[in-house]
Structures are given as structure tokens and as C-alpha cells.
Amino acid sequence: MGKDKYRRFQENLTFGCLHQPPFEAVFRKDYHLKGAWNSVVFGREVPICVELGCGKGEYTLALAHKYPERHFIGVDIKGARLWRGAKTATEEALSNVAFVRTRIEFIESFFAPNEVDEIWITFPDPQPNKERKRLTHPMFIERYQRFLRSGATIHLKTDSRELHDFTCEVAHTLHYPVLHACPDIYALGLNQEIEILSVRTFYEQQFLAMGKPITYLAFSLP
């Protein structure tokens, strides 16, 4: 492990907004904050939004700034990435932000039924040859439904047209109302209509530099 990565991992231990439960605490078990994020972590009852695969937390932080009346939790497995988001949240004293280091496969261990109002999935691995590993596969959506409120919205922003089209098909097949389905948010100006889409993550900037169109899909659960 490089010195810089080691330093970040050590600093991660000091961030009150970053939760890093060990494997044995969440594997087939409920995390102690399940059902208590608002009451214990944030101290007030308002809607919760979760970003899955949040990377450096750019979207989690941008959403927290834009909607201070809501709570936002970024989830990722990479501690070196989460360091950036947690450090920024700490430096800016953002009281409506938290981060969780865990695998998405364990997400049900962290949230109770009806605890979450919205999910953002930003530039996940499109898993071109492994559909069942896609974060918008029906298997994962079924997991999300166990803690999402009725009518919750799931947002997908990606550079992968294959993943975008796949998720559109999933939504239509499962009869989920599609709110937006845009194949190129910048060329078609959807980022001007929905301001939060103009937030550009570290990876998004790389994809744009390669000339890849950025897609956006939003659908709700009945």
C-alpha cells in the first residue's frame, strides 16, 4: 500500500461522517444504525437519499448542498475514494451527509423498510458481460424495494448506453413509471432543465473528454 493511500485510510478513521463496519458486522446481519439513521446520525426526521457507488462523493455532496432539508448517504467499497467525500463533508461541516464503506450486496443490512426515499446510481460499472451484477438488475431493485418508500425514485446517470437501454427495458418490463429517459443530457439540454445533472464527477469528466454521451434515466416504484 502506498504512503498516500495509507494516510487516507488512517484519516478515514477520524471522520465522524464515515461509517466503516467490518465484514462480520453486516454479513447476514443488521448494522446497528439500520432504521435509525435519522434519529441517531442526523437527529431529525427528513427524507433520506442514498447514492450507490458514490466514488469520491461528488453527487452526494452536491445534493446535500442543493437540498439542505434532506439527508444524503453515499455508499462505496473503496476507502481511498470515500476519503475525498468524507474529508470535504467534514471541512464544510455538512450535517446532512454521511458515507458508508461497504459492498452494495450488503445494502439491506443498513436500511429498514420505508427508511429511504430516493436512490442515485452514478456511473456504476456497466458489467457488459454480467447482467446480474448490474446495479439496476431486477435482483438489485428487489433489494432496494425492501427499504425504499412507495413511489421512491431511482436515478441512473451513466456513460454506458448499453446499461441505460438495459435499465429502460427493466423499468418497462416491471411496469415502473419512467420519469426521464435521455440518451445525451448535454446535447439535448436536459442538464439545464434538471440543474443537478450538471454536476460532473471525476469519472464523468474523463468520459466527456473521450467524447462519450452521458445518459440519464429516472423511474419510480409503484
N, C-alpha and C positions, 0 to 999 in steps of 0.2 A: 504494500500500500504506500502510495506517495505521501510525502510530508504534508502537502496541502490538503489532500483528502483526509488524512488522519486528523489534521487540525479542525477541519469542518465537522467530522464525526464527534470530536471532543466538544466542540462548541454547541453542537446539536443538543447535548445533554443539559445545557444551561437554558434552553428556550422553554419557557412555560407553555407556549402555544403549540409545541410539537410533542406528540404522543407516539412513543415507540415501544409498543408492547412486545414482549418476547413471543416466539412461536407457540410455546406451550400455554400461553395465556389466552390465545384466541383460536387455536386449532380445536374445532368441535366444542368450543366453549364460548360463553358470552363475555365480552370485555366489560369491565366494571362500570364503564360510562354508558353502556347501552341503555337507551331510554332516559338518560339523564344529561344529555349534552346541554340543553337549555338551562336546566336548573343548577347543575353543578359547575359546568365550564363557563357558560356565558352569563348566568344569573338573571335571565329574563326569558319569557316565553314569546318567541317570534319565529317566523318561518326559517327553516334550515335548508340551505342549498349545498350539495356535495359535488365537488369536481373529482372525477375519477381519472387517474393517470395525470395528475396535475403538473408533473415535472418541476420546474422552478417556481411554480405558483403564480405565474403572471395573471392568469384568469381569475384565480381565487382572490388575489389582491385587488385587481381591477373591479371585480364585482363588489367586494367589500367597501371600496371607496364610493362606488356609484350608488349602492343601496345600504347605507349605514343602519337602516332599520331592520336589516335581516342578518342572519348568521351564515358564515361560509366555512366549509371544511374541505381542505384539499387532501387527496389521498394519493400516495405513490409509494413504490417499494424502494426507490433509490434515495438513500440518505444524503448523498452529496448534492443531489438536485434540490431536495427539500430544504437543505441548509439555506439556500438563497431566499426562498419564500419566507421561512421562519425568521430569518435574520431581519428581513425588511419589515415584516409584521411587528417584530419586537422593537426595532428602531423607530417605527412610526406609531408605536403604541396603539395598534389596531385591536380594539377589544372585541370585534365581531369576527375574528379569524382564528381558525385552528388548523393544524395539519396532523395527519396520521400516516405513519410509515407502516404499511402492511401490503399484502397481496390482495388484489381485487377479489380473488376467490374466497377470501375470508370476510367479505364486506358485511355479510349478515350477522357476524359476531359483534358488530359495532352499533347497529341501529335497530331500534324496536319498531313494531308496526305503527304506521302513521307518523313516524318521527321526522321524516324528510319530505320536503315539498317540491324539490327540483333537483335534477342531475345535469351536470355538464360533462361531456366527454370531448376532450380537445386533443386532436392529433394522436390518437392511440395507434399502436401497432396494427396495421390492417390485416395482418395474418393472411396473406394471399393464398396459402395452401392449407389453412387450418380454420375453417369457418367456425367451428365450435369454440375456438379461443377468442373470437371477436367479441369485444365488449358490448356489441349490440345484437349478439346472437340470442334467440329466444330463451336459451338456457340462462343467460345472464339477466335478461329482462325479467324472467320469472323470479330471480333472486331479488332484484330491485323492488319488484312489486310487494314483497313481504315487508318492506319498511317505508315505501312511498305512500303518500296520501292519495286518495282517489282524485283523479283529474290532474295529477302531477305531470310536469313537462320534462321530457328528456331532450337535451340539445346535443347534437353531434356536429363538430367542426373538424374537417379533415382535408388533406390534400389528395386523398385516395378516392378517385371516382368509383372504383370497384366497391369500396366499403360504403360509400354514400348510396350507391344503387342497391346494394345488398340490404342496407338498413331500410331504405324506402320500401323494398319488397316485403321485408319483415313487418313493417308497420301496416301495410295494406293487407297482408295475409291475416294478421291478427286483429284487423279492424280497429287500429288505433288512429284517431283523427290526426292527420298531418297538418301542422300549422304553417310550416315553411319547408320548401324543398328547392334549394337554389344551387345550380351547378357551378356558379362562379360569382361569389359575393361582391368582388371588386368590379368586375366588368359590368355586372348588372346593377350595381349601386345599392345592393341590399345593406351594405355596411353603413350607408348614410341613413337608411330607414331605421335600422336597428344599430344604434351607436356602439353598443358593447362589442359588436362583431369587428370593429376596427382595431381592437386590441390585438397586437401581434406578438405571439410567443417567440421564444428563441428558435424553435424548430420551424415555425411558420415563416419567419424571415428567410430561413435557408431555402424552404420550398419555393417561396416567391422569387428568390434570386435565381432559381433553376427554371423559372417560368411556369411553374405548376399552378393551375387554378385552385382556389380554395373554395370548398363546398360547405354548405350549411343545411342541416335538417333539424326540425323540431317537431315532435309529436307528443300527444298527451295520452295518458292512460285513462280508460273509461272508468 
